Amino acid sequence: MEIVLLVVRLLMAAALYAFVGWAFWLIWKDLRQQARQMEAPDLPALSLLRTDGSREEAFHFTRTEVIIGRERGCDCRLEDKTISARHARLAFHHSQWWVEDLGSKNGTYLNQERISQAVVVTAGDELRCGQVVLRVLIEREAGSPAVETNEQKRE
């Protein structure tokens, strides 16, 4: 009888260690998967299209934050008197592009509405910083814009 109890205890201990080992393996596997997802975010490319009469200027970005302004360190540098040194910020988080005003003098407008806090930006939106109007283009996949540019419409 004592041998049977010893065998049962050993089997229970082995089952407990197997369960704890399996639980740790699942946690480790899940953490590795989350780390891979955070290392390579699915960042859609952002383009800002400035159209001034007959002239068209495009700015393309593949980073998670874009600063718009007149200052030399800005990612999207716009030479215009109505643009502040650091006017607005576009940031990609929570799987969306967001725009926020950085305390500019002339304000930042999204689709003719002045923004006072971070707002989600979608493809085709019109972003106005001071008097400069920028059309937002967001690529869903590499090489496939969510909104066609004027050149693509002509083809």
FENSUL-V76127 format. One line per field, one symbol per residue. ss: DSSP state (~ for helix, > for strand, _ for the rest). A space follows every 10 residues. Layout:
ss: ???
//
This chain:
ss: _~~~~~~~~~ ~~~~~~~~~~ ~~~~~~~~~~ ~~~~~~~~~_ _____>>>>> >>__>>>>>> >___>>>>>_ _____>>___ _______>>> >>>__>>>>> >______>>> __>>____>> >____>>>>_ _>>>>>>>>> >__>>____~ ~~~~_
//
